Amino acid sequence: MNKSILLQSIKSVSGFLAIFLLVIYAIALGLQYYPMVTIPVLMLSIFSWMVWLEYKNRKDLHNIRVQKRIKDIIK
């Protein structure tokens, strides 16, 4: 087993978990003390994240199609 890859994986996962737990904690506090602000912000954040993921997927598909056309033209 490659130790450097293992250490990078552990560092990546621990960083993700730290950020994830902070976000969950912030959402819990927001819902407890400021529900009228937190719920719309949470909904807007989820919507924006989903739009970003869809845009990223469509952009990747577009880039693949363009690269395929370029390869076809070169041949």
ABEGO torsion letter per residue (X at the ends): XBAAAAAAAAAAAAAAAAAAAAAAAAAAAAAAABAAAAAAAAAAAAAAAAAAAAAAAAAAAAAAAAAAAAAAAAX
